[in-house]
Amino acid sequence: TDELTPRHFSFNHHLGACPRCQGIGLAPVLSEKKFIANPDEPLLRGAIFRDLSGFFTRRGQFYGGLLKRAARRQNIDIWSTPWKLLDHRERQFLLYGEKADREAYQAGGKWAWRGLSAIIEDMFAKSESERWALAFAHVVDLALCPECRGGRLSPAILSVRVGGRAIHEVSGMTVKKAHVFFKDLMKTLPVRD
């Protein structure tokens, strides 16, 4: 393991910044209500926000093929069953995938189903086309980053505690509370010569 340095505790440095939000504390999160513009329609026949529907329905689209394969594997009818009539488990699977698939994707499995949410959020963050960026912006909201929960640092760094507190908790204290915290902390440290 590498020794921790001050750079690890800075959200302005790649060693410390949360990989999901790049140290901002906020991340794009798919809004189901915006993405599923017409829940009375089946997913691939009008439910998806119109500017993005072609992204999943046009022939040859990689993510469309991935979606169709995942739905078929789970016996979910995305062609004729209206979105609102799919059960909760089916909608959750389509939106968020399954943990095993998300882990497989992170391990390099490009065919794993991570869910519509992960696909849209990634495409929003990586889109170089203004047209697509605007379309994705219509269906995402900026929310507290789900990985760092607004702490701006990587989860590994946020797990480091001093006096029972993580760095983002200490830096969020008022001056008065920080003074008390450090005064109490000093009492617990060994005396140096």
C-alpha positions as MATLAB code, in Angstrom:
seq = 'TDELTPRHFSFNHHLGACPRCQGIGLAPVLSEKKFIANPDEPLLRGAIFRDLSGFFTRRGQFYGGLLKRAARRQNIDIWSTPWKLLDHRERQFLLYGEKADREAYQAGGKWAWRGLSAIIEDMFAKSESERWALAFAHVVDLALCPECRGGRLSPAILSVRVGGRAIHEVSGMTVKKAHVFFKDLMKTLPVRD';
ca = [
       0.000    0.000    0.000;
       1.129    3.529   -0.707;
       1.804    5.917    2.131;
      -0.815    8.643    2.435;
       0.317   12.137    1.472;
      -1.448   15.501    1.655;
      -2.384   15.106   -2.040;
      -4.579   12.128   -1.088;
      -6.699   14.474    1.030;
      -7.253   17.071   -1.691;
     -10.271   16.928   -3.979;
      -8.221   19.080   -6.373;
      -5.765   16.235   -6.966;
      -6.496   13.026   -8.877;
      -5.157   10.926   -5.984;
      -7.779   12.269   -3.604;
     -10.713   13.320   -5.758;
     -13.789   11.130   -5.925;
     -13.594    9.251   -9.235;
     -17.346    9.614   -9.869;
     -17.740   13.388   -9.458;
     -14.058   14.414   -9.908;
     -14.124   16.172   -6.529;
     -17.184   18.347   -7.150;
     -19.474   16.543   -4.705;
     -22.347   16.537   -7.186;
     -22.941   14.082   -9.998;
     -25.468   13.688  -12.812;
     -28.186   11.246  -11.762;
     -30.854    9.943  -14.119;
     -34.333   11.288  -13.381;
     -36.757    8.453  -14.086;
     -39.645   10.919  -14.451;
     -37.779   12.883  -17.119;
     -36.299    9.869  -18.922;
     -39.563    7.913  -18.998;
     -41.531   10.720  -20.603;
     -44.577    8.575  -21.403;
     -45.064    5.708  -18.908;
     -48.254    4.652  -20.719;
     -46.101    3.365  -23.598;
     -43.691    0.391  -23.772;
     -40.035    1.250  -23.162;
     -38.965    0.880  -26.810;
     -42.186    2.199  -28.314;
     -42.496    5.705  -26.946;
     -41.811    5.671  -23.192;
     -38.273    7.105  -23.459;
     -37.745   10.874  -23.777;
     -38.037   11.430  -27.541;
     -34.586   12.985  -28.092;
     -32.942    9.856  -26.656;
     -35.238    7.098  -27.899;
     -33.189    6.556  -31.074;
     -30.141    5.965  -28.910;
     -31.765    2.673  -27.855;
     -34.102    1.855  -30.763;
     -32.115    2.544  -33.953;
     -30.673   -0.505  -35.662;
     -27.079   -1.204  -34.788;
     -26.999    0.878  -31.620;
     -24.679   -0.849  -29.125;
     -26.643    0.173  -26.025;
     -29.935   -0.738  -27.669;
     -28.609   -4.243  -28.281;
     -27.368   -4.447  -24.714;
     -30.785   -3.360  -23.399;
     -32.643   -5.869  -25.571;
     -30.321   -8.705  -24.501;
     -30.674   -7.837  -20.803;
     -34.485   -7.597  -21.045;
     -34.680  -10.904  -22.904;
     -32.477  -12.568  -20.273;
     -34.896  -11.418  -17.554;
     -38.060  -12.100  -19.618;
     -39.053   -8.423  -19.548;
     -41.275   -7.274  -22.400;
     -39.934   -3.869  -23.460;
     -41.801   -3.880  -26.798;
     -45.469   -4.193  -25.872;
     -45.899   -3.832  -22.081;
     -46.316   -0.198  -21.001;
     -43.602    1.007  -18.629;
     -46.100    1.661  -15.835;
     -47.325   -1.969  -16.023;
     -43.863   -3.459  -15.515;
     -43.419   -4.545  -11.916;
     -41.050   -2.706   -9.596;
     -38.308   -5.353   -9.884;
     -38.385   -5.171  -13.695;
     -38.205   -1.371  -13.747;
     -35.359   -1.392  -11.197;
     -33.445   -3.948  -13.260;
     -33.855   -1.903  -16.452;
     -32.857    1.337  -14.721;
     -30.069    0.126  -12.431;
     -28.996   -3.342  -13.583;
     -27.790   -5.896  -11.075;
     -24.782   -5.742   -8.775;
     -23.106   -8.737  -10.440;
     -23.425   -7.077  -13.863;
     -22.066   -3.745  -12.573;
     -19.077   -5.575  -11.067;
     -18.560   -7.528  -14.305;
     -18.564   -4.258  -16.268;
     -15.949   -2.752  -13.956;
     -13.837   -5.850  -14.513;
     -13.885   -5.220  -18.265;
     -17.062   -6.986  -19.327;
     -18.471   -4.574  -21.901;
     -21.570   -6.765  -22.396;
     -22.658   -6.550  -18.735;
     -25.954   -4.743  -18.034;
     -25.321   -1.806  -15.696;
     -28.723   -0.256  -16.239;
     -30.088    2.680  -18.208;
     -29.124    5.028  -15.390;
     -25.396    4.219  -15.575;
     -25.416    4.410  -19.372;
     -27.144    7.804  -19.491;
     -25.024    9.254  -16.675;
     -21.803    8.104  -18.369;
     -22.886    9.376  -21.773;
     -23.858   12.733  -20.264;
     -20.437   13.051  -18.628;
     -18.471   11.915  -21.714;
     -20.496   13.343  -24.585;
     -18.507   15.550  -26.933;
     -21.500   16.275  -29.140;
     -23.474   19.355  -28.137;
     -26.666   17.786  -29.481;
     -26.309   14.670  -27.336;
     -25.114   16.629  -24.294;
     -28.296   18.739  -24.455;
     -30.489   15.656  -24.861;
     -28.829   13.950  -21.881;
     -29.081   17.143  -19.821;
     -32.880   16.990  -20.182;
     -33.072   13.675  -18.306;
     -30.484   14.062  -15.537;
     -30.430   16.066  -12.355;
     -27.342   17.103  -10.440;
     -27.520   15.436   -7.050;
     -25.235   14.595   -4.178;
     -22.649   12.210   -5.595;
     -23.737    8.673   -4.685;
     -20.122    7.516   -4.323;
     -18.683   10.171   -1.981;
     -22.036   11.509   -0.695;
     -20.828   15.065   -1.248;
     -17.517   14.510    0.564;
     -15.642   15.188   -2.706;
     -12.887   12.701   -1.886;
     -12.514    9.067   -2.904;
     -14.365    6.633   -0.647;
     -11.012    5.138    0.474;
      -9.809    8.537    1.696;
     -13.164    9.320    3.310;
     -12.749    6.161    5.374;
      -9.624    7.622    7.051;
     -10.593    8.939   10.469;
      -8.833   11.084   13.043;
     -10.572   11.500   16.347;
     -13.500    9.572   14.880;
     -14.013   12.121   12.089;
     -13.272   12.141    8.353;
     -11.560   15.171    6.835;
     -14.722   16.450    5.124;
     -16.549   16.357    8.472;
     -13.799   18.391   10.154;
     -13.561   20.919    7.313;
     -17.336   21.376    7.488;
     -17.234   22.389   11.152;
     -17.649   25.940   12.337;
     -14.478   27.519   13.722;
     -15.842   27.176   17.240;
     -16.642   23.450   16.830;
     -13.289   22.810   15.117;
     -11.496   24.540   17.992;
     -13.236   22.278   20.528;
     -12.588   19.197   18.345;
      -8.840   19.868   18.063;
      -8.542   20.872   21.710;
     -10.137   17.539   22.713;
      -8.028   15.662   20.159;
      -4.808   17.138   21.561;
      -5.679   15.654   24.973;
      -5.683   12.148   23.463;
      -2.325   12.430   21.676;
       0.907   11.286   23.343;
       3.188   14.029   24.632;
       6.315   14.589   22.526;
       9.672   15.715   23.901;
];
